[in-house]
Amino acid sequence: MLWIASYLVVATAIAILALLLAEWSRSPGAPAPQHPGALAALAGLLWPAVVVGLIQWGLIAALATPQRSGNLVHTGFEELRLTGASH
């Protein structure tokens, strides 16, 4: 029972946070969804998937930083040159 209650508490907090952040981040004049509460409730109910997605997004962003570009494997494609001859 404690797990269900904690899941519902976190789901409610995520739904409220999603609703507030959606309104805060929307630029003036941009169209708003018809039922923002329903989308926020959906995000609240699916919060584990949202958390996993945010973690994956963060990992992809961390791996794609320019600092790691020096560690790429040398493929040898730099030596290939295109010629103007047609076959």
C-alpha positions in Angstrom: 0.0 0.0 0.0 2.9 2.3 0.7 4.2 1.8 -2.9 0.9 2.8 -4.3 0.6 5.9 -2.2 4.2 7.0 -3.0 3.6 6.4 -6.7 0.4 8.6 -6.6 2.2 11.3 -4.6 5.0 11.4 -7.1 2.5 11.3 -10.0 0.5 14.2 -8.6 3.7 16.2 -8.1 4.9 15.5 -11.6 1.5 16.4 -13.1 1.5 19.7 -11.3 5.1 20.4 -12.2 4.4 19.6 -15.9 1.3 21.8 -16.0 3.2 24.7 -14.4 6.3 24.3 -16.6 4.3 24.0 -19.7 2.6 27.3 -19.0 5.8 29.0 -18.0 7.8 27.9 -21.0 5.1 28.6 -23.6 5.9 31.8 -25.5 3.2 34.5 -25.7 0.9 34.1 -28.6 1.8 30.4 -29.0 -1.2 28.1 -29.2 -2.0 26.1 -26.1 -3.4 22.6 -26.0 -7.2 22.2 -25.6 -6.9 20.2 -22.4 -3.5 20.9 -20.8 -4.6 19.2 -17.5 -5.2 15.9 -19.4 -1.6 16.0 -20.8 -0.2 16.9 -17.5 -2.1 14.0 -15.8 -0.8 11.7 -18.5 2.8 12.8 -17.8 2.1 12.3 -14.1 0.8 8.7 -14.6 3.7 7.8 -16.9 6.4 9.5 -14.8 8.8 6.5 -14.7 8.9 6.6 -18.5 9.4 10.4 -18.5 12.3 10.0 -16.0 13.9 7.3 -18.1 13.5 9.4 -21.2 15.1 12.4 -19.5 18.0 10.3 -18.3 18.5 9.0 -21.9 18.3 12.5 -23.3 20.9 13.7 -20.7 23.2 10.8 -21.6 23.0 11.5 -25.3 23.7 15.2 -24.7 26.7 14.2 -22.5 28.1 11.9 -25.1 27.6 14.4 -28.0 29.6 17.2 -26.4 32.6 18.5 -28.4 35.0 17.5 -25.7 34.5 13.8 -26.7 35.1 14.4 -30.4 38.9 13.8 -29.9 38.2 10.3 -28.8 36.5 9.1 -32.0 37.9 6.1 -33.8 39.9 6.9 -36.9 37.9 5.6 -39.8 40.2 6.5 -42.7 37.4 8.2 -44.7 39.5 11.4 -44.7 41.8 9.9 -47.3 39.1 9.1 -49.7 38.8 11.6 -52.5 36.0 12.0 -55.0 37.1 12.1 -58.6 35.5 13.9 -61.5 35.5 10.8 -63.7 32.1 9.2 -64.4 31.7 5.5 -65.0 
